[in-house]
């Protein structure tokens, strides 16, 4: 009789160990999916994207800043998103080295959405080139660089040089 109890306990422990291992593996796989590294993604009119330059300046909640080119004349790079920190983005876009625009937003849904940040580059119904992120309703239209400087009230030569580099240089 004693042998039966030992065998039954051993069988129960084996079953428990197998179920625990399966549960651990399942939790591990779920965590791997939720820890997926998000990134910026650009979609839209391919001809426009191929002739564009997009620079992403990320500033963390701690004030740390990084600059990367997302698109530089038909070449795309991976620019990651940190979902652990609040980040503020300045997206500098130029098309044909003539027209420019800046998108500004922060990753307010960082802990909710596991989606990549999608930027859409396309023409509006009048044929003007614009950009928006996937959460925006309207395109931000690109305008000539000189008109952008005037619109923003930028006259300092050092700031103009810095702005020009964000729009037209590769990082």
N, C-alpha and C positions, 0 to 999 in steps of 0.2 A: 504494500500500500504506500509505503514511504517513497518507493521508487517512482510510482505514478505521480505523486505531488512534485517531486523534483523535476521530472520530465515535463510536466505541465507548466511549471514555473519557468523552466528553461525555454520552452516553446513560446510562452507569453513574452519573455524578455527579448527573444529573437524577433518576434513580430513587432514589438515596440521599437526596437533598434532599427529595423527596416523602415518602419513608418516615419520615425524621427529623421533618418537619413534622407528619405524622400521629401519630407517637409523642408529640411534644411536646403536641399538642392533647389526646390521650388522657390523658396524665399531668396536664395542667391540669384537665381535667374531673373526674378522680378526686380530685385535691386539693381542688377546690371542694366536692365532696360530703363529704369527710372534715372540712373546715373549717366545716361547717354549724354554725350557732349553736344550741345546745340551749337549752331553756327548761323552765319548770315548766308542767305541764298538769294540769287538774283534771277528773275524770270522776266519774260516780256518779249518785245520785238528783238529778234536776234541781230538784225542789221544795226539797230541802235546800240545794243549791248556791245557788239564788235567794234564800234567806233567810240566807245565811252571809257572814261576813267572814273573809278569810284574809290574814294579813300574813306576809311572808317576810323574815326578817332573815338576811342572808348575812354571814359573817365570813371573810375570806380568811386564808391561812396567814401573811400579813404583818400581820394584825390590822386591816385595813381593813374597815369595816362599811358595809352599805347596807340600807335598809329600803324595801320596796315592798309595796303591796297587790296580791295576786294576784286576789282576788275581793272585791268590795264591793257587796253587795246587788244581785245580778243583772248586775253589770258586771265583766268580766274584763279584766285588763291582762297584757301580756307581761312576764314576769320571766325574764331570761336566766340561763344557767348558764355559768360560766367553766371550761372544761375544761383550761385551761393551769395553773391553780392549784388547790391543795386549798382547798375551801370547807366551812365548817361552817354548817348551816342550823338555825334555830329557826323553826318554822312555828306561828304563833298562829292558832287557829281559834275562831270564835264562831258560834253558831247561835241565831237569834231574840233576840240580845242577852242571852241568859240562860245558855246552856251553853257551856263552853269546854274546850279541850285544847291541849297543846303537843306537837309532834313535834320531836325533835332527831336529826339525823343528818348525816353528811358525804358528800361526793361521792367515795367511795372507789373507784368504778369509772370515774373521770373519763377516763382514757386508754384504757380498754378498750371501753366502751359508747358508742355514738354516739346513744343514745336520749335522748329528753326525760325529765325526772323527772316521773313521773305520781303525782299524789295522788288517792286514791279516797275520796270522801265518801259514806257510805251508812248504812243501819240494819242492826243485827245481828238475829239471829233473835228477840230479845226486844223489838225495836222501838226500841232505844237508838241514838242517832246517834253515829257514830264516823268516824275518819279513819285512813288508813294510806298509806304510800308503796307503790309496786308491788312492792318487795322484801320487805315485811313480811308475816308470816303472819296477824297478828291486828290488829284495829282498836284504836285508842286511843279509848276512849269519852269523850264530852264530859260534863262535870259542871257543876253550878252554879258561878258565879264565886266565891262565898263559900266553897264547899267546896274549890275549887282553891287559894285562898289558904291555907286551913287545912291542906290536904294538903301544900303546899309550905313551910309554916311562915313565910309572909310576913306580917309585922305592921307593918313600917315604912311610914308613910303615903306617902313619896316613891316607894318601890318599888311600892306598890299603885297609885298614880297612873300610873306608867310602864307597869305590866302592863295596867292598864285601857285605856290608849291603844293598846297593841299589839293587844289583842283587838277594840276597838270603833271606833277611828279609821281614817280613810282616809289612806294615804301615797302 
